[in-house]
Amino acid sequence: MAQLCRPRASSSLGKPVKGLGMGRERAPRSITTCQAASISADRVPDMEKRKLMNLLLLGAISLPTVGMVVPYGAFFVPAGSGGAGGGTYAKDKLGNDIKVEEWLKTHGPNDRTLAQGLRGDPTYLVVEQDKTLATYGINAVCTHLGCVVPWNSAENKFICPCHGSQYNNQGRVVRGPAPLSLALVHADVDDGKVLFDRRGSMVEGIRGLRRRRRRAPEMSS
């Protein structure tokens, strides 16, 4: 409950009556009156609504930070169903399963060639300097607006033709406007064929990243 107060002029005081000698005319006095008033429930702040707004604000602030780690974090996420062990066999441009032995005969060190990967996404198969297949593949979809990013072997990096985003030879963004690095997937060998998936624990993923750092040459500055 709340009180609403407002001043009003008193009507009991007026001009003096002639002949009674009551003196000068008095100015009217102001009288303040108050009355109880109720405030409707919808005017009272709802604590649950305030909590919800705070959570939404926190999420909006945290989203960019979370987004920065998604492409590399997804490398450690277990795969869904499909293919052997939940993965997808990599396919060449003709739709045939890629066999590792045959692939390495025609693709030399530091080669990055597109194959069909998870969910049909264009994914680069990577050949290491020691002529072995890398344990990861690089999704070719630019994180800016979804263009397919070609590999530029002369500059040893991926350069998007749409808006100029650049990624190093492991898919890490080095120049915008792309906000994120290219997504990575595991590239395993199953029955002689390349299998893309996202299996592996965090420890296995970290070991794979360390192996890549030792094997892959650093991008020239």
Secondary structure, DSSP 8 states (H G I E B T S, - for coil): -EEEEEEEE-SS-----TTS---S-----EEEEEEEE---GGGS--HHHHHHHHHHHHHHHHHHHHHHHHHHHGGGS---SSSGGG-EE-B-TTS-B-BHHHHHHH--TT-EEEEE-GGG-EEEEEE-TTS-EEEEEEE-B-TTT--B--EETTTTEEE-TTT--EE-TTS-EEESS--S---EEEEEEETTEEEEE----HHHHHHHHHHHHHHS-----
